[in-house]
Amino acid sequence: MADARVQGYAAAIFEVAKGEGVLDQVEDELFRVVRSFDGSTELRDALTNARLPLERKLAVIDELLDGRAHLLTSGFINFVISLNRAGDLAAIVDELVSRSAASRDKVVAEVRTAISLDDSTIDRLAAALSRRTGRDVEVKVVIDPTVLGGIVAQVGDTVIDGSVKSRLQSVREALVG
């Protein structure tokens, strides 16, 4: 469960984005930005470094987004960073994504794959995960080259690992053990 501050920030951005009719876009952009931060230790360290001047942090965000994100998305990221809460950004966005999915009576499935997936594949995957979990699922795709092939899906606390990496590890363990 997210702390009250994280929930408050997520609720605020949810309500503003919903009120402006851009919830889907802002949610998707924030999700992608946060996963980019997760994938870059250097970027994450820079944005959470208390010694780096705020102006430099904001310049990094402006350069990263380069006008490709909705004004609300970039403004929210800048707001969180200005408050020295960059370390909470992932938790805030995860709470936003969960809150947004719940507003559509769905749960979020974070799917890690080495390659991007087309819409029909995502739809089939959502249907399969819905059958498997017994819940209506909304798929969020994260490109993760360490997966090698296949997918790793997480719905709440349930992890379904259908990655090549996992299968190779199983074979390795069977041969050694």
N, C-alpha and C positions, 0 to 999 in steps of 0.2 A: 504494500500500500504506500502510495506516495505521501510525502509529508504535506502539511497544510500550505506551505509556501509554493511548492511545486503544483499542487492542485489549484491554488489560486491563480497562478500565472497561466496554467492550461485552461482554466475556466474562462479567464479574461480573453485570451486569444481566440478561444472557441466562439464565445459570444460575439466578439467584434467581427470575426471572419464570417460567421453565420449571418449576422446582421447586414454585412456588406454583400452577401451572396457569393462569396469567394472561398467558402470553407474547404471545398474539395481541393482547389488549387493551392491554397496556403498550407493546408495539412500535408499535401504531397510534397511541396517544395521544402517545408521544414523537415519532413522525414528524410528526404534526400540529402539535405545539407548536413543534418546531424549524422547520418551514416557516413558522409564524407569525412566529417570530423573524427568519427570512430576509426576510420581507416587510415588516418594520418596522425601519427604520434606527434610529429613536428607541429602540425597545425593546432592540435588540441593543447599541446604544451604552450604554444605561443599565446593562445587565447585565454589560458588560465594562469599565465605568468603574471604575478602581481607587480613585477619590476618593469614589465613592458608598458609603455605609456598607452593610455586609452586611445589616443588619436591613431597610434600605429595599429592597434587591434581593429579599430573601425575601418581603417584603410585596407587591412587584410580582407575583411568581410566585403567591402565594396569591390575590391579587386576580384575576389572569388565569385561573387554574384554578378558583377559587371552588367547590371541592368537587366539580367535575365529572370529575375524573380519579381513577384508582385511587391509593390511598395509596402504592403502590410507585413509580408514575410521578412524583408530586409529590415524594416523598422523594428519589428519584434526582436530579431536577432541582435540588432544594435542596442536595443533597450536592455535586454538581458545581460549583454556583455558590459554595458555601461554601469550596471549595478554590481559588477564583479560576480555574476552568477553563471558564467560560462560553463562551469563544472556541473551546473544543474540543467543545462540546455537539453541534454539527451533525455533526462527524466521528465522534463516538462513536455517535450515533444511526444514521448511515449504515452504520457497521460492524455495529451491532446488527441492522439491517434485512437486510443482506447475510448475516450469520451465520444469522439466523432463516430466511430464504428457503433458504439452502443446506441447512439441517437438514431441509427439506422437498423437497430435490433440485430447487430452482428458482432462477432469477435474478430480480432485481428490475428492473422497468421503471417508471421514474418518468415519469408522464404528466402534462403540463401542459395544462390546458384552461380556458377562460373560465367554464365552468359546471360544476356538479356532474354526475356521471354516475350513472345507475341501475345496479343490479347486473347486469342482463342486458347492458347496453352494455359494462360492464367485462369481463364474461365473454367477449363477442365480441371485444373488443379484445385480451384476453389470448391468445385462440386465434389471432388474426391475427398478433400479435407473436411468438408461439411458432412459427408457420409461417415467418415472415420471418427469424427468428434461428436456427431449428433447435434451440431450447432451451425448456424448460418455463419459462413466465414468470408471475411474480406482479406484478400491477399495483398501484402506489401512485399515487393521484391527488392532484395539487396544483392548487388553483384559482388561476389566474393571469390576471387581467383583461387583461394586456398581450398575451395570445395572440389576442384579438379573436374568434376562432372557430376550429374545427378543433382539432387537438392537436399537441403536440410530445412525442415519446416518446424516452426515453434508456434504453438497455439496455447497461450497461457503457460502452464508449467509442463505441458506435453511437448516432447521433442520427437520428431520423426526423422530419422537420419537415413536417407536413401542416397547418400553421396558415394562416389567412387572411392574417395579417401577412406570412408568408414568400411566399405566392403574390402578394400585392400588390407586395412588394419585387422579385420576379422580373419582373413586368410592368413595373414602373418602370424596372428596369435594361434591359429589352429595348427600351423606348421611347427611353431616353436613349442607350444604347450602340448 
